[in-house]
């Protein structure tokens, strides 16, 4: 093993350095990365998230290298992966096997997409019956939502999906506040706005002007007011990535439905999308998106043709529970809203902890003097 001589570049602003190297297929640099881990005696090992990147690229040499350094998918990892990559799942299993990876106990091909099988699983949550239920769920999605979604896809945003709260509340019979549609950014705020105007016009949905306050002389009314932007970091399956989101509030249609059109900029997703077919891109985008949602009950999406969800969503519905999975900025406020709407449902330990009031800080002594040394 040769000690690396080149300095390491700073990590990408959107994802961790190892993920970036794997996504680029630069196996030589990945080897050097692991050499540096060895020489610096760092307690760092690749995980399923890194394996998943190499698997989506069908990069067998990279898979072997990652496996050599300890990356192995669990049955639960494979079950979740199957839920978002059903069409090519058998091919992916063959790729893993050809790269030398083997299941630990359960045979991967027999895993239901709802998670590790148990005899106590209720019939509704088995894979076959969930697909049947999902078909019925699709029929319940309002035609206006589906028409708008299909128009986004026809205009080039093939990955566009409805996800999160609207579907959660639709299928659990709660009042729906707004509809979130997620898609990849067109490249700039100006391009995103132009794309929005074209899509709503093509969908035949009249956009209602919104009150944006005063400009000093008169009230401002805008059909497409300035978007809200935020950056959300998440550590999913050992892969750290940051998503920049640009959310446009649009009121449209006969019922003046409130749509949040959320353009997502994710460097890792963009790089992986270059390696996959259009059909796979949608699964890739949707899977990464749902994995990033903080509450299990929100991890459900519809692409206009089918309804997909994670095991965490189905488990929350099954047990009438609200589970906090990965806290981030804004989680406490979001969790409070969901908990109020789902009054009577249980909260998991993480959710209870997040909603427990923090004890007040003890008052300082009036003679307290702060020093700067």
N, C-alpha and C positions, 0 to 999 in steps of 0.2 A: 504494500500500500504506500503510495507516494504522498508526501505532505504537500498540500496545494500551495502554489507560489503566487497565484493571482489574487488580488484583493477582491472581496465579494461586493457586488453592487448592492445599493440600498434596495430594500423590498419595493415592489410595485405599490403605488398608492391604493390599488384596488384589491390585491390579493397577496398572500404570503409568497415569498420568493420560491420555495420549493414547488408550490402549485404552478407558478409561472413557468418554471423550467420544465416541469412535466408536460404542461399544456403546449409548450413550444416543441416538445419532442427532443430536447437537447440532452440526450442520455449521458454524454461526456460531462456536461456541467452538473448533472444530477449525481454522477459518481464522485465528482470533486466535492459536491456539497456534503455527501455522506463521509468523505474523507475528513472534511473539516469537523464534522460532528465527532468522528473518532478521535482526532488529534486534540480537540479541545475538551474531550470528555463530557460532552453535553448530553443530558438526558432527553434526547429527542428522537422520536421514531415516526415513520410515516404511518398513516392510518387509512381507514376505508375511504375517506374523502379523496386522498391522493390516488388510491387504487382506482377509484371511480373515474377520475379524469383520464387515466391511461386506458381504462377499459372502453370508454366512449370513443377514444381515438383508435381503438383496436391495436394498441402498441404493445405487442407481446414482449419484446425485450425489456421495455420499461416495467411491465408488470412483474417480470422475473426479478428485476433488480429491486423493486419495492418489496416484493415478497421476501427476498433474501434479507432485507433489513427489518423484517418483522411485520409487514403489513398483511393482514389476513382478514377477509370479510367474515363477519359472524352470520348466523342464520337470520338474525333480525335485520342486518344490513341488506342481505339478499332479498328478503321478503319486501322491504321497503323499495328496493331498486326495481323489483319485479312489478310493483304497483304503478310505477311511472314509465316503465320501458317494456310493456307487455309484449308488443309485437316482435321485438328483437331479443327478448329475454333468453330464449333457447340458444341463439347465436352467441350471446355474451357469456353464457355458461360454458359453451364449447371453447371460447377464447380463453377463459380463465383456466380451464383444464389443460389446454395446450400450452399455457404458460407455466404449468406446474402447480397450480393451486388446487386444493381438494377440500371438500366440505369436511367439517369436524365431526358432526354427528348426523344431523338430518340431511337427506339428499336434497340438493338445491332445487332440482327440477320439481320436487313434490311440495315445495313450500307454497302455501296460499298467499296471495298478495296482501291479505289482511294481517299478516304477521305469522309468528311461529304458531303452528297448529296445536290446539289442545282439545281434549274431548269435551270440555265444558263450553266451547264456543257455541253461541246461539246460532241457529240456522241463518238468520238474517245477515250475520256477519261472516258467513263462509264466502269464499270467492265467487262461486257460481251464483248464489242467491244475491250477493251484492251487485253483480253485473245486472241481474234482472231488476233489482231495485233501482240501480242507476239509470236504466232505460226508462223506468217510470218517472224518476226524478227529472230527467231531461224534458219530458213532456210538460212538467210543471213550470219550467223556465219561461217567463213571458216572451211572446213572439217579438216584441219590440227590442228587448235585450239581445235576443239571438240575431235579429236582423242587423242591428248596429255592429255586433261582434263580427258577423260574416262580412259586413262591408269593410271593416278594418282589415280583415284577412285578405279580401279580394283586392284591396288597395296596396298590398305588399307586406302588411304586418301579419304574416302567417302564424306567428307565435301568440297573437293576442288571445287573452283569456279573461273571463270574469272570475274573480276569486275573492275569498274572504267573507265579510260580514253579510252581504246581500244573500248569498246562497245559504249561509249558515242559518239566517233568520227565515228564509223562505221555506226550507225543509224542516225547520223546527217550530214553525208557526209563531213567529214573533214579528212585530212591526218592522218594516224595512225602512231604513233611513236614506240610504243612497246605494248606488251600484258602482263598484270599483272594477275598472277594466285596465289590465296591465299589458304593456307591450314594450318592445325595445325602443330606445330613443332614436329619432331620425337624424341626430347629429348636433342639433342646436335648438335653442328655444324658438327661434324664428321659424325653423323648418317644422318643428313640432306643431306650432300654431297653424301654419299653412296646411299641414296634413289633417289636423282636426277639422278645419273649415271644410275641406274637400270631402272628408268622410261623412260628416253629418249632413251635408248637402246631398251626397250620393245616396245616403240611407233614407232620404225623404223626411227627416226629422227637423221640424222648425226649432231653432234655438232661441230661447227667451233671454232678453237683455237683463242683466243683474245690476242692482244698485251698488255702485262702488263709492258712494259718498260724494262730497263736494270738491270742486276744484278751485273754490274761492268765489266763483260766480254762479255756477249752476250745478245741479246734481248730475253726476257722471253715471251713465248707463252703458255697460259693456256686455257683449255676448260671450266674449272669451277674455275675462279679466286675468290679470297677472297670476301666474301659477305659484304654488307653494313648493319650495324645494327643501330637500333634506338628504342627509347621508346616513345610512344605517349600516353599521358593521355587525357581522355575525361570524361565529366560529362553528361551522357545521361539519361534523365528521372529521375534525382535525384540520379543516381547510378554512383559513381566515380570509374573508372577502368583504369588500365594501361595495354597497350598491348606492348609487346616486339616484334619487327619485324626484321627478318633476310632475306635480299633480295639478291638473287643470279641472276646475269645477265648471261643469256645463249643465244648464237646465234646458231640457229639450223634450219634444213629444207632446201629444195631447194632454197627458197627465202632468206635464212639467216635471218629469223625473229628474232627480239630481244624479248626474253621472260624475264620477271622479276618474278622469282618464290619466293614468299614471305611466309616464315614460320612464323606463328603467335603463340605467347605464351601468353595466357590470363588465369589467374588462375580461374576467375569466370566462363568463358566459359568451361574450363576443368571440373570444379566441376559439372556444370549443365549437361554437356554431359553424365556424369555417371548416370544421373537419367532419360535419355530419350532413345528412340529407335534410330537406325541408321538413319532412314528417318527423324525423328524429329531433329537429331543432325545437319543435313545440314541446315534446316530452322533456327535453333538456331544460328549457326555459321554465316550464310549469313545475317540474320537480325541484329545481333550485329555488323557485319563488316560494312554494309551499313550505319547504324546509326552513326558510328564513322567518316564517310567521311565528310570533312569540307564543300564541295560544293554540293548543291542539284543536279546539273547536272551530277555529278559523281556517284550518288547513283543508279546504275544499275548493275545487275549481271546475269550470265548464268552458270547453272550447267551441261550443255550438253543436258538436256532434256527440259528445259524451260527457258525463260527470265523473270526475276523478277525485279521490280523497286519500289522505294518509291513514295509516293505522291509528295515529293519535286522534284524528277526528272521529273515526268510527268508535274508538274506545271511549271517548268522552260522551258521545251520544248514547252508547250502550249503557254506560253507568250514570248518565245524567250528571256529568261532572265538567267543571271548567279547569283545565290543566294549563298552568304556566310552564312552558318548556325552556325558553331562552330569553330571559329578561334583557331589554335594551332601553335606549332613551325613549321615554314616552309610554313605557309599558304600564306603569302604575295607573295613569289616567285611563288608558285603554282597558285595562283589566277591571277598573271600577265600573266603566260603562257596560261591559259584557256581564259582569256579576249582577248589576242591577236589572238588566234585561232578562237574565236567567236566574231570577230569584228563586230559591228553593233547591237549586242544583248545588252539589258539593263543590268545594274548592280543594285542589290538591295541596300538598304541603308547601310547595313553592309559591302558589298563589296566595295562600293564607299568610305566609311570611311577608310577601310584597305588600299586602293590604293591612298588615298590623301597624298601627301608629307608632312612629319612632318616639322614644322618650325625649322630653325636652332637655336641652343642654343646661347644665347647672349655671346659675347666674354668676357672673364674675364679681370678685370683691371690688368695692368702689375704689380702692386704692391700687387696683391692679395696674401695673405699668408694663407695656410690651417693649421688650428690648430687641435690638437687631444685631446681636452678635452671638 
